[in-house]
Amino acid sequence: MHRLRKAGTSIVQQHPVPVFDEDGTPLGNYVADLFIAGCLLIEIKAVRCLLEEHVAQLLGYLRSSEIEHGLLIKFGAPKFHIRKYILNDAIEKEPEVTL
């Protein structure tokens, strides 16, 4: 986070993101682990492996907050994983990066 800020990127920790029902009714706020440049939601998990529940959680946050791009980042195992999800007309794409 520090390096992104140093590079001039807008990044906020524990940022409240408005959440809406399908009909547009405001439901409250989801608190994003990280929110970058007002358009990228990041969910961080300290687990050995990602489960379908983690993916479903992120996709639910993206849909209900009307944000298109999200990253699911996993710490807690020998390999660091980042999965990017894009919601575009209800099409979800899942490229995976392993570092």
Helices and strands as residue ranges (DSSP letters): H 2-6, E 11-20, E 26-36, E 40-46, H 52-65, E 69-75, E 81-88, E 91-93, E 96-98
